[in-house]
Amino acid sequence: MMAAQDVTSGMEATFTRDEFTGRQDRARQAMQKAGLDAMLVTSPENIYYLTGQQTPGYYTFQCLLLPVSGEPSFVVRQLEYFNLVANTFLTDIHPFGDSDDPMAVLNALLRQKGLKGRRVGVEKSGWFFPVAVYDRMVAALGTLHDAGGITESLRAIKSPAEIGKLARAATYVDAGMKAGLGQVRAGGTENDLVAAMMHDAIAAGSEYMGMEPLVSAGRRSGVPHGTWRRGPIASGDGVFLEMAACHDRYHAALMRTAWVGTPPEQAREMMKVCQDALAASLEAIRPGVTCETPHNICQRIVDAAGYTENFRKRLGYSVGISFAPDWGEGGILSLNAEVKTELEPGMAFHLPPALRIYGRFTVGVSETIVVTETGHRVLGTLDRGMVLRPA
């Protein structure tokens, strides 16, 4: 096996060896309940949760083999070998070259571990587990079982160490949002805002984010998920800003609204609805409450104000570990209608109620929060009011 004197095991690990061991043990318990002998983990978020491995190179094949008993193994591109050594405490590493077939390496590893023909699970819904890779796995390994949800169920509740990283990320996003709001002015551009947001968030400590900021001004802000496109900011324009920041792959997010000049009465009214909906939803968050409860409270406030058609989405989603293309964990848990999962201490969410007049403007406000033993903790510090700038 390759070695380098200056790259040592776990030298850049973001958690202790004991934290990762505990996560792996809990995953093994869930695997046993699911009747699996081993699990092949390919999603970068789950790999990071179980081992600490992080790289922007997850566009190439990487796979953690976690057996119910015995040492975990990792199949990884040779270029990523020292990255894996530095970020994790793994020792059974199987690199492949760019001219090699990773499926052959994985197949040989399963034979070596006595797992060929046993009940092996894979994450069938993983974003980075394409059909072609699945077909090649089946051809090499035979029947594969679904291990989706095993690691995600563990990720839903954050440890104190994880919450600490979310809180750090929240300080970065506060810095970035404050900088972006400070750049809102007539004669500026959307790019001015994002340049300031990214600069100050990164200067405060943020690493690369799982998704780009969502920033748009004027009529462009009335289109959901608009991103900066050199759009000018003029007197009378509303400005929509949403971003996340990251500490050790843990993301906190924030949404705010600004206006250049005097906002129209409808925009003021819609902003108040968003603020009231957020406050009332947060008031309901505590252990034992179902995930649908805060969403339904938000929806009732929106409906009563007559803006049902302007709010066609969930109230919020889980946040934690993320790699591109997302900054959230909505695939794990959402605050949405018909979601009966009960809230538990350690769960973390981003709640971004927003209302839109499509093609005219968007207003919204959000917080990233952690569920506590008695209620919730808001991680951000910025005022929730609409920021007004001179025309």
Disulfide bonds with the S-S distance in Angstrom:
none
